[in-house]
Amino acid sequence: MRVALVHDYLVQYGGAERVLEVLAEMFPQAPIYTLIYDPEQLYGAFSDKKIRTSFLQSLPFAKTNHRLFPALMPLAVEDLDLTAYDLVISSSNSYTKGVITRPDALHICYCHTPMRYAWDDYHRHFQEFNFVAGVKNLLPFAMNYIRLWDKISSDRVDYYLANSNNVAKRINKYYRMPAQVLYPPVNTEVEFDADYKGEYYLMLGRFLPYKHYDIVVEAFARNGKELHLVGSGPDEEKLRKIAQGKDNIKFLGRLNDEEAQLEFRECRAFIFASEDDFGIVPVEAMAAGKPVIAYGRGGALETVEDGKTGIFFDEQSADCIIKTVDRFEKMNFDATYIHNYAQKFSKDTFKHNFYKFLEKYDIM
């Protein structure tokens, strides 16, 4: 059976790309098709794989500003030639579930989310993100077309796998399709110190508006407790202005995996302020035995056990963060329990359940 993997864009290294890495381990001979590929942003990931791109790869600014081309994305996806493959596995949060396959081929979509900026996040997305002058006025017309295409193309998938119950519900709402939940793979086999409480609080990831780093930075600018920020992104300048003159808030930039693991092991707790579909990084923190302080919406409700592996806050505001951190510091957590709990999201568990899914439908 000839297998192909398809992924929306390879222009950053985040949670979806980590899932693709594990799929590539499971199907080592499968080429990876993607709309745009920028190896400089992937820090060596997929360097040993056959990467095949769409015509968007040759367009000016596509690598750095792919959001400028939403109207071309459906055409680019449909132009990918997958006629040689018996099984196509798409890793999709936007367009690649719409690839065209042979009538007798099977298409499994591992759906990180239905296209959020076309559906439930449409209004917030266009309020928060900056676009080139003139483009923002034209996008509502393009998005109407994209929504129609997104719904029609959703029927091209034979089986949906969702990364959480949260996402499975949205697949059913927008596409009217069932989805089996398969939690994404997380590197949970890490060292941890069951006795070390840690001195600082930690956030790690892309500095994007919807991640709400700003409310956490504001909270720690006021409470004076130590906060480490690992990563970079469009909101970095804004965050540095909020933290200006506050020595307790440290920007560490992007760290390699070994350095990031050390940050996890030595922190007191990980803070997760966004409403994500799943949220791989909080699970990585729990694998290191650290509790998570999370916004009580979205995927965090499926990964964090309230009172045992972390606590929730119910409002995305600096005041609420301050109160929740104060409440957290009066509680005790068992690092060994937290580490063991995180193993339910391990890479081995993901692979085992994915193979079980294939066996269930006699696919391989």
C-alpha positions as CSV (number, residue, x, y, z in Angstrom):
1,M,0.0,0.0,0.0
2,R,1.4,3.4,-1.0
3,V,1.0,6.0,1.6
4,A,1.3,9.8,1.4
5,L,1.2,12.4,4.2
6,V,-0.3,15.8,3.7
7,H,0.2,18.9,5.9
8,D,-1.1,22.4,5.6
9,Y,2.2,24.4,5.9
10,L,5.7,23.6,7.0
11,V,6.6,27.2,8.0
12,Q,6.9,26.8,11.8
13,Y,7.6,24.1,14.3
14,G,4.6,23.7,16.6
15,G,2.2,21.1,18.0
16,A,0.8,20.1,14.6
17,E,4.3,19.6,13.2
18,R,5.1,17.4,16.1
19,V,2.1,15.2,15.3
20,L,3.3,15.1,11.7
21,E,6.8,14.0,12.9
22,V,5.3,11.0,14.6
23,L,3.2,10.1,11.6
24,A,6.4,10.3,9.5
25,E,8.0,7.8,12.0
26,M,5.0,5.5,11.5
27,F,5.1,5.7,7.7
28,P,8.8,6.3,7.0
29,Q,8.5,5.8,3.2
30,A,5.7,8.2,2.8
31,P,6.5,11.5,1.1
32,I,5.1,14.7,2.7
33,Y,3.0,17.0,0.6
34,T,2.5,20.6,1.8
35,L,1.4,23.9,0.5
36,I,4.5,25.9,1.6
37,Y,7.8,24.7,3.0
38,D,10.4,26.8,4.8
39,P,13.2,24.6,6.2
40,E,14.8,27.5,8.0
41,Q,11.8,27.7,10.4
42,L,11.8,24.0,11.2
43,Y,15.1,23.7,13.0
44,G,16.1,20.5,11.2
45,A,12.7,18.7,11.5
46,F,11.8,16.8,8.3
47,S,15.2,17.4,6.8
48,D,15.5,13.7,5.9
49,K,12.0,13.5,4.3
50,K,10.8,13.9,0.8
51,I,8.9,17.2,0.8
52,R,6.6,18.1,-2.1
53,T,5.1,21.5,-2.3
54,S,2.4,23.3,-4.2
55,F,2.7,26.2,-6.7
56,L,2.4,28.6,-3.8
57,Q,6.1,27.8,-2.9
58,S,7.3,29.9,-5.8
59,L,5.1,33.0,-5.1
60,P,6.8,36.1,-3.5
61,F,6.1,36.4,0.3
62,A,4.4,33.0,0.5
63,K,6.8,31.6,3.0
64,T,6.6,34.6,5.4
65,N,3.0,35.7,4.8
66,H,0.9,32.8,3.7
67,R,-2.2,34.5,5.1
68,L,-2.1,36.8,2.1
69,F,-3.2,34.0,-0.2
70,P,-6.4,32.5,1.3
71,A,-8.3,32.6,-2.0
72,L,-5.5,30.5,-3.7
73,M,-5.2,27.9,-1.0
74,P,-8.1,25.7,-2.2
75,L,-6.7,25.7,-5.8
76,A,-3.2,24.9,-4.5
77,V,-4.6,21.9,-2.4
78,E,-6.6,20.5,-5.3
79,D,-3.5,20.8,-7.6
80,L,-1.5,18.4,-5.4
81,D,-1.3,15.2,-7.4
82,L,-2.0,12.2,-5.1
83,T,-3.2,9.7,-7.7
84,A,-0.3,7.4,-7.0
85,Y,-1.3,6.7,-3.4
86,D,-3.7,4.1,-1.9
87,L,-3.8,5.8,1.5
88,V,-3.6,9.5,2.2
89,I,-3.3,10.8,5.7
90,S,-3.8,14.5,6.1
91,S,-2.7,16.5,9.2
92,S,-5.0,19.5,8.8
93,N,-6.2,22.6,10.6
94,S,-7.2,24.4,7.4
95,Y,-7.0,23.3,3.8
96,T,-5.3,19.9,3.3
97,K,-8.3,17.8,4.2
98,G,-9.6,19.0,0.8
99,V,-7.0,17.1,-1.3
100,I,-8.4,15.1,-4.2
101,T,-7.7,11.4,-4.1
102,R,-8.5,8.5,-6.4
103,P,-12.0,7.0,-6.0
104,D,-10.6,3.8,-4.6
105,A,-8.1,5.5,-2.3
106,L,-8.7,6.1,1.4
107,H,-8.3,9.5,3.0
108,I,-7.9,9.7,6.8
109,C,-7.8,13.2,8.2
110,Y,-6.1,13.9,11.6
111,C,-8.0,17.1,12.3
112,H,-6.3,19.5,14.7
113,T,-9.4,21.8,14.2
114,P,-11.8,22.8,11.5
115,M,-10.6,26.0,9.9
116,R,-10.9,28.3,12.9
117,Y,-10.6,31.6,11.1
118,A,-13.4,30.6,8.7
119,W,-15.8,29.5,11.4
120,D,-15.9,30.0,15.2
121,D,-12.8,32.3,15.4
122,Y,-13.6,34.4,12.3
123,H,-14.4,37.8,13.9
124,R,-11.7,37.6,16.6
125,H,-9.1,36.6,14.0
126,F,-9.6,39.6,11.8
127,Q,-9.7,42.0,14.7
128,E,-6.4,40.7,16.3
129,F,-4.2,40.1,13.3
130,N,-2.5,42.8,11.3
131,F,-2.9,42.7,7.5
132,V,-1.4,44.6,4.6
133,A,-3.4,47.8,3.9
134,G,-6.4,47.0,1.7
135,V,-6.3,43.3,2.2
136,K,-8.4,43.3,5.3
137,N,-11.3,45.0,3.4
138,L,-11.3,42.2,0.7
139,L,-11.0,39.2,3.0
140,P,-14.7,39.0,4.0
141,F,-15.5,38.3,0.3
142,A,-12.8,35.7,0.1
143,M,-13.8,34.0,3.3
144,N,-17.4,33.5,2.1
145,Y,-16.0,31.5,-0.8
146,I,-13.6,29.7,1.5
147,R,-16.3,28.6,3.9
148,L,-18.3,27.2,1.0
149,W,-15.2,25.3,-0.3
150,D,-14.3,24.1,3.3
151,K,-17.8,22.6,3.8
152,I,-17.9,20.9,0.4
153,S,-14.3,19.6,0.6
154,S,-15.0,18.1,4.1
155,D,-16.9,15.3,2.3
156,R,-13.7,14.2,0.6
157,V,-12.5,12.6,3.9
158,D,-13.3,9.0,4.6
159,Y,-12.5,9.0,8.3
160,Y,-11.9,11.9,10.7
161,L,-9.6,11.6,13.7
162,A,-9.9,14.5,16.1
163,N,-7.2,15.6,18.6
164,S,-9.8,16.2,21.4
165,N,-13.5,15.9,22.2
166,N,-13.5,19.6,21.9
167,V,-12.5,19.4,18.2
168,A,-14.7,16.4,17.5
169,K,-17.8,18.4,18.5
170,R,-16.7,21.2,16.1
171,I,-16.2,18.7,13.2
172,N,-19.7,17.5,13.8
173,K,-21.1,21.0,13.9
174,Y,-19.4,22.5,10.8
175,Y,-19.0,19.4,8.7
176,R,-21.7,17.1,10.0
177,M,-19.2,14.2,10.1
178,P,-18.4,11.9,13.0
179,A,-14.8,11.9,14.4
180,Q,-13.0,9.4,16.6
181,V,-10.9,11.2,19.3
182,L,-7.1,10.3,19.2
183,Y,-5.1,12.6,21.5
184,P,-1.9,13.9,19.9
185,P,1.5,12.4,20.8
186,V,3.5,14.2,23.5
187,N,7.1,13.5,24.5
188,T,6.4,12.3,28.1
189,E,9.5,10.2,28.7
190,V,11.5,12.9,30.4
191,E,13.4,13.3,33.6
192,F,11.7,14.9,36.6
193,D,12.5,15.7,40.2
194,A,9.7,14.7,42.5
195,D,11.0,16.8,45.4
196,Y,12.0,20.0,43.7
197,K,9.2,22.6,43.8
198,G,10.8,25.3,41.7
199,E,11.0,29.1,42.0
200,Y,9.5,30.6,38.9
201,Y,6.4,30.3,36.7
202,L,6.8,29.4,33.0
203,M,5.1,30.1,29.7
204,L,6.4,28.6,26.4
205,G,5.2,28.9,22.8
206,R,4.5,31.4,20.1
207,F,3.7,34.9,21.2
208,L,0.4,35.3,19.4
209,P,-2.6,37.4,20.5
210,Y,-5.0,34.5,21.1
211,K,-2.4,32.9,23.5
212,H,-3.0,35.8,25.9
213,Y,0.5,36.2,27.2
214,D,-0.3,39.8,27.8
215,I,-2.6,39.2,30.7
216,V,0.0,36.9,32.4
217,V,2.8,39.4,31.9
218,E,0.7,42.2,33.3
219,A,-0.2,40.0,36.3
220,F,3.4,39.2,37.1
221,A,4.4,42.8,36.5
222,R,2.0,43.6,39.4
223,N,2.6,40.6,41.7
224,G,6.4,40.7,41.5
225,K,6.8,36.9,41.2
226,E,9.3,35.4,38.8
227,L,8.0,34.6,35.3
228,H,10.0,33.0,32.5
229,L,8.8,33.4,28.9
230,V,10.3,30.9,26.3
231,G,9.6,31.6,22.6
232,S,9.0,34.4,20.3
233,G,6.3,35.8,18.0
234,P,4.4,38.9,16.8
235,D,3.4,40.0,20.3
236,E,6.9,40.1,21.7
237,E,7.4,43.9,21.4
238,K,4.0,44.4,23.1
239,L,4.9,42.0,25.9
240,R,8.3,43.6,26.5
241,K,6.7,47.0,26.9
242,I,4.3,45.6,29.6
243,A,7.3,44.1,31.4
244,Q,9.5,47.1,31.0
245,G,11.5,47.7,34.2
246,K,10.4,44.5,35.8
247,D,13.4,42.3,36.6
248,N,11.2,39.4,37.7
249,I,10.0,38.8,34.1
250,K,12.6,37.1,31.9
251,F,12.4,36.7,28.1
252,L,14.6,33.6,27.2
253,G,13.9,33.4,23.4
254,R,13.6,30.1,21.6
255,L,15.3,27.2,23.4
256,N,16.3,23.8,22.1
257,D,14.5,20.8,23.4
258,E,17.1,20.1,26.1
259,E,17.1,23.7,27.4
260,A,13.3,23.7,27.3
261,Q,13.1,20.5,29.4
262,L,15.4,22.1,32.0
263,E,13.0,25.0,32.2
264,F,10.1,22.6,32.7
265,R,11.9,20.7,35.4
266,E,13.0,23.8,37.3
267,C,9.7,25.8,37.2
268,R,7.1,25.9,39.9
269,A,4.1,25.7,37.5
270,F,3.3,26.2,33.9
271,I,0.7,28.8,32.9
272,F,-1.6,28.3,30.0
273,A,-3.9,31.2,29.3
274,S,-5.4,30.4,25.9
275,E,-8.4,28.4,24.8
276,D,-6.6,25.8,22.6
277,D,-8.0,22.8,20.8
278,F,-5.8,20.5,22.8
279,G,-2.6,22.1,24.0
280,I,0.6,19.9,23.8
281,V,2.9,22.1,25.9
282,P,0.9,21.8,29.2
283,V,1.1,18.1,28.9
284,E,4.9,18.4,28.4
285,A,5.0,20.4,31.6
286,M,3.0,17.7,33.4
287,A,5.4,15.0,32.1
288,A,8.1,16.9,33.9
289,G,6.0,16.6,37.1
290,K,4.8,20.2,37.1
291,P,1.3,21.4,37.7
292,V,-0.5,23.6,35.2
293,I,-2.4,26.8,35.9
294,A,-4.8,26.8,32.9
295,Y,-7.8,28.8,31.5
296,G,-10.7,26.5,32.1
297,R,-11.9,26.2,28.5
298,G,-11.1,24.1,25.4
299,G,-8.6,21.3,25.4
300,A,-7.2,22.0,28.9
301,L,-10.4,20.6,30.3
302,E,-9.4,17.2,28.8
303,T,-5.7,17.3,29.8
304,V,-5.6,18.9,33.3
305,E,-7.1,17.2,36.3
306,D,-8.4,20.0,38.5
307,G,-6.8,19.9,42.0
308,K,-4.5,17.0,41.1
309,T,-2.4,18.0,38.0
310,G,-3.2,21.7,38.1
311,I,-6.0,24.3,38.6
312,F,-8.2,26.3,36.4
313,F,-9.0,30.0,36.2
314,D,-12.3,31.2,34.6
315,E,-11.5,34.7,33.3
316,Q,-8.8,35.8,30.9
317,S,-7.7,38.9,33.0
318,A,-4.6,39.9,34.9
319,D,-6.7,40.2,38.1
320,C,-7.9,36.6,37.8
321,I,-4.3,35.4,37.1
322,I,-3.1,37.1,40.3
323,K,-5.8,35.5,42.4
324,T,-5.3,32.1,40.9
325,V,-1.6,32.1,41.5
326,D,-2.2,33.1,45.1
327,R,-4.6,30.2,45.4
328,F,-2.2,27.8,43.8
329,E,0.6,28.7,46.2
330,K,-1.6,27.5,49.1
331,M,-2.0,24.0,47.5
332,N,0.2,20.9,47.4
333,F,0.7,18.7,44.3
334,D,2.2,15.3,43.9
335,A,4.9,15.5,41.1
336,T,5.0,11.7,40.6
337,Y,1.3,11.5,40.2
338,I,1.4,14.4,37.6
339,H,4.2,12.7,35.7
340,N,2.4,9.3,35.6
341,Y,-0.9,11.0,34.6
342,A,0.8,12.6,31.5
343,Q,1.7,9.1,30.2
344,K,-1.8,8.7,28.8
345,F,-0.7,11.2,26.1
346,S,2.6,9.5,25.2
347,K,3.9,8.9,21.7
348,D,3.6,5.2,22.2
349,T,-0.1,5.5,23.2
350,F,-0.7,7.6,20.0
351,K,0.9,5.1,17.8
352,H,-0.8,2.1,19.4
353,N,-4.3,3.8,19.1
354,F,-3.6,4.9,15.5
355,Y,-2.7,1.3,14.5
356,K,-5.8,0.0,16.3
357,F,-7.9,2.4,14.3
358,L,-6.3,1.1,11.0
359,E,-6.9,-2.5,12.1
360,K,-10.5,-1.7,13.0
361,Y,-11.4,-0.6,9.5
362,D,-9.0,-3.2,7.9
363,I,-7.0,-0.4,6.3
364,M,-3.5,-1.9,6.5
